[in-house]
Amino acid sequence: MVLALVLFGAALRFASLGAIPPGLHPDEAATAYEARCLWRSGRSSDGRVWPFTVRMHGRYEVEATYAWLAAPCAGLPLPLEVWVRLPAAVGGILLLPLGYLLARRLFGAWCARWALVFLACEPLAWHYARLGLRATLVPPLLVGGLLLLCGPGRGEGRRGLGAGLASGACLALAAASYTPARLVVPCLALALLLPGLRGPAPLGPRALAAALPCLVLGLSLPWTLDGGGGARLDAIALWRQDLGPAALVAGFLRGYALHFAPRTLFWGSSSKGFWAEDVAPLLAVEVLLLPLGLACAVRRARRGHLSSRLLLVWLLVAPLASALTVPAPNPLRAIAGLPLWALLSAHGVRALRAALRPRIRARQANFLAGGAVACCLPFALWSYGVRFPAERRRDWFRPQNTAFAALLGEAKAAGARLRLDVGWLEASLVLARAARPATVTELEDQRRRVHVGGPRGPLWRARSDPQGLTLWRGRGPERRDYAPR
């Protein structure tokens, strides 16, 4: 059963990887360009050798972890959309067995199987395993770090210290891969040192596991606040929005509460956080299972179960980074809590099992929960696999992005200047800066044009519409239709 669920989850993450989401997000295009530069020369687009950060859109510096993982994929004979998303898909598949093993160690085999069911079937887990973004690396690294700390190597001596070192390395890499994770992961790691969560395990391995992500936080704090990462923080940090103390506290509390709102979890009506428009992040049956699971976890925590206490602490710290930024809620910035919904829903099935008659309760619980998941899954598949690609109205995932990226690459190879006259200025400008065939020399907001290139070289012109683009390269117009999705 476990193997079948992992294979099913892998199929959901790999199926039509280059077409759903449709086209590339501008951030994915920028990541692809940086990964290709690293693969070819070991340098970033701005000439730095073996960089720890890369520059996105010519404005923001971000962590280079994902770009380095995607760099070897740039040499594969795969379409651009596929190879840039490949590390995220592999990480999403690794999350399935890691999440199962962690749930088995914390809550037992029966609960772990249900946690794997929800991890495999939730649209939240599919979607964030299909984006070429550095945040997608956080869930598998975080779960892997917790598993190493809770695994069989947690004893005294070298074996325990080795497990603590390996766990700390995973947690530190999760914190180093994504800026919001540098707030959440150290908080969770430090919580493991509390007497109510430590349990019989020795303090040494846990202290070592907590020290490494805290070290990453301390070393990266100057860069995050005032260095290369400061430009991005200025744009999204709640405390840099010219708010008074009362408004700042109110904004934080509002963003924190909205993270748990039914509108955020079950409506999918917001495209914030790179989300798929009009796709519910969780399955409909989890509307009932999540409150049951939360009540079950609270009850078990009050009885002294350390694993349930860890689950509740994890739930409390996961939205911190999202609540401190705008706009909120932002599911991507709260991605460290992605496995929590599956674990809580598994607790909900456990609560359902406990409420049924003793003799047949396990069979009844499996039948009821399994039937509900089987009924909800086809609608989720249709909503994400059919309706979302067809209705590209307000989201960022558009086939124009891929066409622009390919065209900019052609212009760079030919040494040409490229003028894009497009209806969607933001995407073209972002992609122009990301691909960087030369410097952006002119931007006309009123005419919605972006000029890319230097003063020399032939001039190419491109105009886009919903069906494709028309290209002029010194000859007559050349029509390029977008591939049907």
DRENLO-317639 format. One record per residue (C-alpha): x, y, z negated. Coordinates in pm, whole numbers, plus 32768, in hexadecimal, padded with zeros to 4 digits. Layout:
<pakols>
x->X | y->Y | z->Z;
...
</pakols>
This chain:
<pakols>
x->8000 | y->8000 | z->8000;
x->8117 | y->80F3 | z->7FA8;
x->81CE | y->80AE | z->80EE;
x->808D | y->80D8 | z->81B6;
x->8046 | y->8227 | z->8110;
x->81A8 | y->82A3 | z->8152;
x->818E | y->823D | z->82C0;
x->803A | y->82E2 | z->82DC;
x->80C1 | y->8422 | z->8242;
x->81EE | y->8417 | z->832C;
x->8104 | y->83F9 | z->8457;
x->8041 | y->852B | z->83E4;
x->8183 | y->85F3 | z->83C6;
x->821F | y->8589 | z->8510;
x->80EC | y->857E | z->85F3;
x->80EE | y->86A4 | z->86EA;
x->8201 | y->874A | z->8621;
x->8252 | y->883A | z->873D;
x->80E8 | y->889A | z->8784;
x->8047 | y->88B9 | z->862C;
x->8072 | y->89C9 | z->85B5;
x->8059 | y->8A4E | z->8719;
x->818E | y->8B0C | z->8784;
x->82A2 | y->8B86 | z->86A0;
x->827A | y->8C77 | z->8582;
x->8370 | y->8D9A | z->85A7;
x->8429 | y->8D25 | z->846F;
x->844B | y->8BCA | z->8507;
x->84D7 | y->8C65 | z->8646;
x->85D5 | y->8D2B | z->857D;
x->8637 | y->8BF0 | z->84BE;
x->865F | y->8B32 | z->8606;
x->8744 | y->8C3E | z->8691;
x->881E | y->8C41 | z->8557;
x->882D | y->8AC4 | z->8556;
x->8899 | y->8AC1 | z->86C2;
x->89AA | y->8BC1 | z->8678;
x->8A26 | y->8AEE | z->8554;
x->8A25 | y->89B4 | z->862B;
x->8AEC | y->8A52 | z->8744;
x->8BEF | y->8B19 | z->8684;
x->8BC5 | y->8AF1 | z->850C;
x->8B71 | y->8C64 | z->8503;
x->8A2E | y->8D1A | z->84C2;
x->899A | y->8E05 | z->85C4;
x->8A53 | y->8F2B | z->8527;
x->8BA4 | y->8E79 | z->853A;
x->8BD6 | y->8DF9 | z->83D6;
x->8C91 | y->8CAE | z->83B7;
x->8BE5 | y->8B96 | z->82EF;
x->8AEB | y->8C8B | z->8257;
x->8A1E | y->8C50 | z->811B;
x->8912 | y->8D3C | z->81A0;
x->8890 | y->8D93 | z->82F9;
x->87E6 | y->8ECC | z->8378;
x->867A | y->8EB7 | z->83E1;
x->85E5 | y->8FAC | z->84DB;
x->8716 | y->908C | z->84BB;
x->8693 | y->910B | z->836C;
x->8687 | y->9003 | z->825B;
x->878E | y->8F16 | z->81D6;
x->870B | y->8DC3 | z->816A;
x->87A2 | y->8C7E | z->80EF;
x->884B | y->8BB1 | z->81FF;
x->87F8 | y->8A57 | z->8173;
x->86EE | y->8A04 | z->8272;
x->87B3 | y->8A98 | z->8393;
x->88D7 | y->89B2 | z->833F;
x->87F1 | y->8882 | z->832F;
x->8753 | y->88E0 | z->847C;
x->88A3 | y->8925 | z->8524;
x->88EF | y->87B6 | z->857D;
x->878B | y->8797 | z->8604;
x->87D8 | y->88AB | z->86FF;
x->88B1 | y->87B2 | z->87BB;
x->8798 | y->86B5 | z->87E3;
x->86DC | y->869C | z->892F;
x->8599 | y->8715 | z->8892;
x->84B5 | y->8840 | z->88D0;
x->8501 | y->8977 | z->880A;
x->83CA | y->895D | z->872F;
x->8416 | y->87F3 | z->86D5;
x->8583 | y->8808 | z->8671;
x->855B | y->8943 | z->85A0;
x->8443 | y->889A | z->84DA;
x->84F0 | y->874A | z->84BC;
x->859D | y->8784 | z->8369;
x->8453 | y->87F7 | z->82D2;
x->83A1 | y->86C2 | z->8353;
x->84AF | y->85DC | z->82CA;
x->849F | y->868E | z->817A;
x->8325 | y->866D | z->8176;
x->8340 | y->84F8 | z->81B5;
x->8449 | y->84CE | z->80A5;
x->835D | y->857E | z->7FB3;
x->8269 | y->845A | z->7FCE;
x->8341 | y->8344 | z->7F38;
x->83EA | y->8437 | z->7E49;
x->8299 | y->84B3 | z->7DCC;
x->821F | y->834E | z->7DA4;
x->8351 | y->82E7 | z->7CDC;
x->833D | y->841B | z->7BFC;
x->81CB | y->83E3 | z->7BB9;
x->820F | y->8273 | z->7B72;
x->8318 | y->82C8 | z->7A6F;
x->8241 | y->83D3 | z->79CC;
x->80DE | y->834A | z->79E6;
x->80EC | y->81DD | z->7A4F;
x->80BF | y->811B | z->7B93;
x->7F45 | y->8140 | z->7BB1;
x->7F4E | y->82BA | z->7B97;
x->8080 | y->82CA | z->7C78;
x->7FCC | y->821B | z->7D95;
x->7EB6 | y->831C | z->7D8A;
x->7FB0 | y->8438 | z->7D7C;
x->804B | y->83AA | z->7EB9;
x->7EF3 | y->839A | z->7F5E;
x->7EBD | y->850D | z->7F27;
x->8022 | y->856D | z->7F81;
x->7FF9 | y->84B6 | z->80CA;
x->7E9F | y->8540 | z->811B;
x->7E95 | y->86A9 | z->80A0;
x->7EA9 | y->87AB | z->81BB;
x->7F80 | y->8880 | z->80D2;
x->808D | y->8775 | z->80DB;
x->806E | y->873B | z->8254;
x->8083 | y->88A5 | z->82B8;
x->81B2 | y->8905 | z->81EC;
x->8269 | y->87D5 | z->8274;
x->8235 | y->885B | z->83D5;
x->82D5 | y->89B5 | z->83B6;
x->8443 | y->8A01 | z->83F8;
x->8468 | y->8AD3 | z->82BD;
x->855A | y->8AB7 | z->819B;
x->8442 | y->8AAA | z->8097;
x->83DD | y->8950 | z->8113;
x->851A | y->88BE | z->8077;
x->84B0 | y->8918 | z->7F14;
x->83AB | y->8807 | z->7EC5;
x->8482 | y->86D5 | z->7F1D;
x->85B5 | y->8766 | z->7E6F;
x->84EE | y->87C2 | z->7D38;
x->8440 | y->8671 | z->7D22;
x->8589 | y->85BD | z->7D64;
x->8633 | y->867F | z->7C4D;
x->851F | y->862C | z->7B55;
x->8524 | y->84BF | z->7BBF;
x->869B | y->84A3 | z->7B83;
x->866F | y->8539 | z->7A29;
x->854C | y->8456 | z->79D2;
x->85E0 | y->831F | z->7A72;
x->869D | y->81F9 | z->79DF;
x->87E7 | y->82B8 | z->79D0;
x->877B | y->83A0 | z->78B9;
x->882F | y->82E9 | z->77A3;
x->895F | y->834C | z->76DD;
x->8AC3 | y->835C | z->775F;
x->8B3D | y->8382 | z->78C1;
x->8A06 | y->82EE | z->795C;
x->8928 | y->83F0 | z->78B6;
x->8A11 | y->8511 | z->7908;
x->8A27 | y->8499 | z->7A71;
x->88AD | y->8497 | z->7A8B;
x->88A1 | y->85F3 | z->79F3;
x->89A7 | y->8671 | z->7AE8;
x->88F1 | y->85DC | z->7C15;
x->87A6 | y->8667 | z->7B9B;
x->8840 | y->87BF | z->7B63;
x->88D7 | y->87B9 | z->7CC0;
x->8780 | y->8778 | z->7D5D;
x->86DB | y->8884 | z->7C8A;
x->87F4 | y->897A | z->7CD7;
x->87D5 | y->8937 | z->7E4C;
x->865B | y->896F | z->7E35;
x->869B | y->8ABA | z->7D86;
x->87A8 | y->8B1E | z->7E80;
x->86CC | y->8AD2 | z->7FAF;
x->85AF | y->8BC5 | z->7F6C;
x->85A3 | y->8D08 | z->7EA5;
x->8453 | y->8CCF | z->7DF2;
x->84CE | y->8B78 | z->7D83;
x->85E8 | y->8C1F | z->7CC3;
x->84E4 | y->8C9A | z->7BCD;
x->840F | y->8B5F | z->7BB3;
x->8516 | y->8A4A | z->7BB4;
x->85F1 | y->8AD4 | z->7A97;
x->84B8 | y->8B11 | z->79C4;
x->844C | y->89AA | z->79F3;
x->85AD | y->8928 | z->79B2;
x->85C9 | y->89F2 | z->7870;
x->8476 | y->8972 | z->7800;
x->8509 | y->8812 | z->7804;
x->85E4 | y->8879 | z->76DE;
x->84BA | y->88C4 | z->75FE;
x->8486 | y->87C8 | z->74E4;
x->8324 | y->877F | z->7557;
x->839C | y->8717 | z->76B2;
x->84EF | y->867D | z->766F;
x->8478 | y->853D | z->75CE;
x->856B | y->8424 | z->7586;
x->8657 | y->8483 | z->76A2;
x->87A3 | y->851E | z->7633;
x->87D0 | y->8693 | z->7644;
x->8918 | y->868B | z->7707;
x->8895 | y->8619 | z->785D;
x->876C | y->8704 | z->7848;
x->8847 | y->8829 | z->77E8;
x->892C | y->87DC | z->790E;
x->8801 | y->87C3 | z->79F9;
x->877E | y->8912 | z->797B;
x->88CE | y->89C2 | z->7985;
x->890C | y->899D | z->7AFC;
x->87CD | y->8A48 | z->7B7E;
x->87FB | y->8B57 | z->7A76;
x->895E | y->8B86 | z->7AF7;
x->88D8 | y->8BAF | z->7C59;
x->87DF | y->8CAF | z->7BD7;
x->88F0 | y->8D74 | z->7B25;
x->89E2 | y->8D72 | z->7C4A;
x->88D8 | y->8DD4 | z->7D48;
x->882E | y->8EE0 | z->7C78;
x->8909 | y->9003 | z->7CF3;
x->88D4 | y->8F99 | z->7E5B;
x->875E | y->8F6E | z->7E25;
x->8723 | y->90BB | z->7D7A;
x->8816 | y->91AB | z->7E1E;
x->88DA | y->90E7 | z->7F23;
x->8871 | y->904C | z->806B;
x->872E | y->8FC5 | z->7FDB;
x->86C7 | y->9115 | z->7F4D;
x->8626 | y->918D | z->8092;
x->8530 | y->906E | z->8093;
x->84ED | y->9095 | z->7F20;
x->849F | y->9205 | z->7F51;
x->838D | y->91A5 | z->8046;
x->82DD | y->909D | z->7F72;
x->8334 | y->90D0 | z->7E01;
x->820C | y->9145 | z->7D32;
x->82E4 | y->921F | z->7C51;
x->836A | y->92DF | z->7D7E;
x->8214 | y->9350 | z->7DF9;
x->8206 | y->9498 | z->7D33;
x->810B | y->9410 | z->7C38;
x->80DD | y->947D | z->7AD3;
x->810F | y->9388 | z->79B1;
x->7F9C | y->933D | z->7990;
x->7F6F | y->9308 | z->7B07;
x->80A6 | y->922F | z->7B10;
x->8024 | y->9149 | z->79FE;
x->7ECB | y->9140 | z->7A9C;
x->7F5F | y->90EB | z->7BF0;
x->802D | y->8FD2 | z->7B5D;
x->7F04 | y->8F3D | z->7AA1;
x->7E28 | y->8F58 | z->7BD3;
x->7F27 | y->8EAC | z->7CB5;
x->7F61 | y->8D9F | z->7BB0;
x->7DED | y->8D57 | z->7B87;
x->7DAA | y->8D58 | z->7CFE;
x->7EAA | y->8C43 | z->7D2A;
x->7DB4 | y->8B57 | z->7C7B;
x->7C77 | y->8BE6 | z->7D19;
x->7B96 | y->8AFD | z->7DE3;
x->7BAE | y->8BF3 | z->7F05;
x->7D26 | y->8BBE | z->7F10;
x->7D1D | y->8A44 | z->7EEB;
x->7BEA | y->89DD | z->7FB2;
x->7B83 | y->8AEC | z->80A9;
x->7CBF | y->8B2C | z->8170;
x->7C3B | y->8C7A | z->81E8;
x->7D86 | y->8D33 | z->81BE;
x->7EB6 | y->8D27 | z->829E;
x->7F9A | y->8D9B | z->8184;
x->80C8 | y->8CC6 | z->813E;
x->80DC | y->8C3F | z->82A3;
x->7F9C | y->8B7E | z->8265;
x->7EC6 | y->8AE4 | z->8378;
x->7D97 | y->8BC3 | z->83A0;
x->7C47 | y->8B29 | z->8339;
x->7CE3 | y->89E1 | z->82C5;
x->7C9C | y->8981 | z->815D;
x->7DE6 | y->8937 | z->80A9;
x->7D51 | y->881D | z->7FD7;
x->7C4F | y->870F | z->801B;
x->7AE7 | y->875B | z->7FC1;
x->7AD6 | y->863C | z->7EC7;
x->7BE2 | y->86E8 | z->7DF9;
x->7AE5 | y->87F2 | z->7D96;
x->7A66 | y->86F0 | z->7C9C;
x->7BA8 | y->8635 | z->7C58;
x->7C83 | y->875F | z->7BFD;
x->7BB0 | y->87D3 | z->7AD1;
x->7B98 | y->866B | z->7A5B;
x->7D0F | y->863F | z->7A84;
x->7D5E | y->8781 | z->79CC;
x->7C7D | y->871C | z->78A9;
x->7D21 | y->85C4 | z->78A3;
x->7E80 | y->865B | z->78A3;
x->7E27 | y->874E | z->7789;
x->7D92 | y->8637 | z->76B9;
x->7EC2 | y->8559 | z->76EA;
x->7FAE | y->867C | z->769F;
x->7EFC | y->86BF | z->7555;
x->7F2F | y->8551 | z->74FC;
x->80A6 | y->8577 | z->752A;
x->80DD | y->84F2 | z->768C;
x->821B | y->85A0 | z->7701;
x->81D9 | y->8561 | z->7871;
x->808A | y->8617 | z->7862;
x->812E | y->8738 | z->77AB;
x->8231 | y->874F | z->78BF;
x->811B | y->8751 | z->79C2;
x->806A | y->8872 | z->7913;
x->81AA | y->893E | z->78EF;
x->81F5 | y->8906 | z->7A5D;
x->8095 | y->897C | z->7AB1;
x->80C3 | y->8AB9 | z->79E3;
x->8212 | y->8B23 | z->7A78;
x->81D0 | y->8AC9 | z->7BE5;
x->810E | y->8C0B | z->7C41;
x->81FF | y->8D00 | z->7B97;
x->82BB | y->8D6A | z->7CCF;
x->817E | y->8D85 | z->7D9E;
x->80D5 | y->8E5C | z->7C94;
x->81FE | y->8F4C | z->7C89;
x->81EF | y->8F94 | z->7DFF;
x->80F9 | y->9026 | z->7EF6;
x->801E | y->8FB7 | z->7F98;
x->7F9D | y->8EB9 | z->7E9F;
x->7F46 | y->8DA2 | z->7E93;
x->8055 | y->8D1E | z->7F76;
x->8060 | y->8BA0 | z->7F84;
x->81BA | y->8B99 | z->8021;
x->8256 | y->8C5A | z->7EFF;
x->81AD | y->8B66 | z->7E11;
x->8227 | y->8A37 | z->7ED4;
x->82DD | y->89AE | z->7DA1;
x->8184 | y->894A | z->7D23;
x->811F | y->888C | z->7E5D;
x->8138 | y->872E | z->7DBD;
x->8068 | y->879D | z->7C92;
x->7F19 | y->878D | z->7D41;
x->7F50 | y->8621 | z->7D9E;
x->7FBA | y->85CC | z->7C3A;
x->7E8E | y->867E | z->7BA4;
x->7D9F | y->85D8 | z->7C9A;
x->7E33 | y->8487 | z->7C3A;
x->7DEA | y->84E1 | z->7AD0;
x->7C87 | y->852D | z->7B40;
x->7C62 | y->83CD | z->7BC9;
x->7CE9 | y->834E | z->7A7B;
x->7BE1 | y->841A | z->79C4;
x->7AD6 | y->838D | z->7AAD;
x->7B52 | y->822F | z->7A63;
x->7B3F | y->826E | z->78EB;
x->79D8 | y->82EB | z->790A;
x->795A | y->81AE | z->79B1;
x->78FF | y->8064 | z->7910;
x->7A2B | y->7FA9 | z->7881;
x->7A0C | y->7E65 | z->7946;
x->79F6 | y->7EF0 | z->7AA5;
x->7A73 | y->8052 | z->7A78;
x->7BBD | y->8027 | z->7B34;
x->7B11 | y->7F94 | z->7C65;
x->79FD | y->8096 | z->7C5B;
x->7AF3 | y->81B6 | z->7C39;
x->7BC0 | y->8139 | z->7D5F;
x->7A88 | y->810A | z->7E32;
x->79EE | y->825E | z->7DE3;
x->7B2F | y->832A | z->7E04;
x->7BA6 | y->826A | z->7F35;
x->7A57 | y->8292 | z->7FE3;
x->7A52 | y->8407 | z->7F98;
x->7BB1 | y->8435 | z->8024;
x->7B57 | y->836A | z->8159;
x->7A27 | y->8448 | z->8194;
x->7AE9 | y->858F | z->8168;
x->7C1A | y->852E | z->8235;
x->7B7B | y->852F | z->8392;
x->7AFA | y->8692 | z->8361;
x->7C50 | y->8705 | z->82E6;
x->7CF6 | y->8661 | z->8415;
x->7C00 | y->8707 | z->8502;
x->7C21 | y->8858 | z->8458;
x->7D9E | y->8855 | z->8469;
x->7DDA | y->8791 | z->85A8;
x->7CC3 | y->8818 | z->8686;
x->7C24 | y->8958 | z->8606;
x->7D60 | y->8A02 | z->8586;
x->7E26 | y->89E7 | z->86CE;
x->7CF5 | y->8A4C | z->879A;
x->7C95 | y->8B82 | z->86D1;
x->7DD1 | y->8C57 | z->86D6;
x->7D3C | y->8DA3 | z->8670;
x->7DE2 | y->8E2F | z->8539;
x->7F02 | y->8D47 | z->84F6;
x->806F | y->8D6D | z->855A;
x->8094 | y->8C20 | z->860C;
x->8068 | y->8C71 | z->877C;
x->80FB | y->8BDB | z->88B9;
x->817B | y->8D34 | z->891B;
x->8284 | y->8D14 | z->880D;
x->8323 | y->8BE4 | z->88AC;
x->830F | y->8C7F | z->8A07;
x->83B6 | y->8DBF | z->898D;
x->84CA | y->8CFC | z->88DF;
x->8513 | y->8C32 | z->8A1C;
x->850C | y->8D6B | z->8AF5;
x->85FB | y->8E25 | z->8A11;
x->86E9 | y->8CFF | z->8A22;
x->86DE | y->8D0A | z->8B9F;
x->8723 | y->8E80 | z->8B9D;
x->884B | y->8E52 | z->8AB8;
x->88DF | y->8D41 | z->8B97;
x->88B6 | y->8E1E | z->8CCB;
x->893F | y->8F55 | z->8C21;
x->87FE | y->900E | z->8C74;
x->873A | y->911C | z->8BC7;
x->85D6 | y->90BA | z->8B72;
x->84AB | y->919A | z->8B46;
x->837C | y->90F6 | z->8AA6;
x->8231 | y->91A1 | z->8AE2;
x->814F | y->90D3 | z->8A02;
x->8009 | y->90EC | z->894D;
x->8098 | y->9071 | z->8808;
x->81B8 | y->9157 | z->87B7;
x->8214 | y->90CB | z->8664;
x->8262 | y->8F6C | z->86DF;
x->8328 | y->8FE2 | z->880B;
x->83F7 | y->90D3 | z->873B;
x->8440 | y->8FCD | z->8633;
x->84A3 | y->8ECE | z->8736;
x->8575 | y->8FCC | z->87F1;
x->863A | y->9015 | z->86B7;
x->864F | y->8EA4 | z->8661;
x->86D0 | y->8E2F | z->87B2;
x->87AE | y->8F64 | z->87D1;
x->881D | y->8F4E | z->893E;
x->889F | y->90AA | z->88EB;
x->8837 | y->91C5 | z->8809;
x->86D7 | y->924E | z->8802;
x->8711 | y->93A0 | z->88A3;
x->85B6 | y->942E | z->88C9;
x->8460 | y->93FB | z->8830;
x->832F | y->94B4 | z->88AF;
x->8211 | y->9481 | z->87BC;
x->810F | y->9536 | z->888E;
x->8155 | y->9472 | z->89CC;
x->818B | y->9330 | z->8909;
x->82D7 | y->92E3 | z->89AF;
x->841C | y->9257 | z->892F;
x->855E | y->928E | z->89EB;
x->8670 | y->9190 | z->89AE;
x->87CD | y->919B | z->8A3B;
x->88E9 | y->9287 | z->8A82;
x->890C | y->938F | z->8B91;
x->8999 | y->9296 | z->8C8E;
x->8910 | y->9162 | z->8D33;
x->87DB | y->9126 | z->8E07;
x->868D | y->9190 | z->8D7A;
x->8584 | y->9088 | z->8D3E;
x->841F | y->90DF | z->8CE9;
x->831A | y->8FFC | z->8C4B;
x->81AC | y->9033 | z->8C02;
x->80D9 | y->8F42 | z->8B38;
x->7F6A | y->8EEE | z->8B25;
x->7EAC | y->8DD9 | z->8A6A;
x->7EEB | y->8CDC | z->8B82;
x->805A | y->8D1C | z->8BCE;
x->815B | y->8E1D | z->8C37;
x->81C5 | y->8EC1 | z->8D7B;
x->833A | y->8EF5 | z->8DB0;
x->83EB | y->8FE1 | z->8EA0;
x->855D | y->8F9C | z->8EDE;
x->85A5 | y->9087 | z->8FFF;
x->84BB | y->8FC7 | z->90E4;
x->8345 | y->8F99 | z->90EF;
x->827D | y->8F35 | z->8FBD;
x->82BA | y->8DD8 | z->8F35;
x->8196 | y->8D3F | z->8E79;
x->81D0 | y->8C5F | z->8D4B;
x->809C | y->8BCF | z->8CAA;
x->80A6 | y->8B55 | z->8B44;
x->808E | y->89DE | z->8B26;
x->7F2F | y->8978 | z->8AB6;
x->7F23 | y->891B | z->8949;
</pakols>
